[in-house]
Amino acid sequence: MSEDKAVELINEWLNLAKEVSDMNLNRMEYDEERYEYAMERMDVIRKMINEYHGNMNKC
């Protein structure tokens, strides 16, 4: 993974985290499917970033 891709993934994670936070604060806009998607995607991104950092530390 390139550094640009890592930054892109981190930005996506931050946007998803904000969206989840907004849904938690305002139950009227809560969308369970979107919430579940965001939580799952954030977990995937976290794992990818951890792998990226692990690979950087091996060099």
JOSULDA-V530002 format. One record per residue. N is the residue number from 0. SS is DSSP state (helix for helix, strand for strand, loop for the rest). OMEGA is omega in whole degrees, 0 to 359 (none if undefined). Layout:
N:SS:OMEGA
N:SS:OMEGA
//
This chain:
0:loop:179
1:loop:178
2:helix:179
3:helix:179
4:helix:178
5:helix:179
6:helix:178
7:helix:179
8:helix:178
9:helix:178
10:helix:177
11:helix:179
12:helix:180
13:helix:178
14:helix:178
15:helix:179
16:helix:178
17:helix:179
18:helix:178
19:helix:179
20:helix:179
21:helix:178
22:helix:179
23:helix:182
24:helix:185
25:loop:184
26:helix:181
27:helix:180
28:helix:183
29:loop:178
30:loop:187
31:helix:180
32:helix:180
33:helix:179
34:helix:180
35:helix:177
36:helix:182
37:helix:181
38:helix:179
39:helix:180
40:helix:179
41:helix:179
42:helix:178
43:helix:180
44:helix:180
45:helix:179
46:helix:179
47:helix:180
48:helix:177
49:helix:177
50:helix:179
51:helix:179
52:helix:178
53:helix:178
54:helix:178
55:helix:182
56:helix:179
57:helix:184
58:loop:none
//
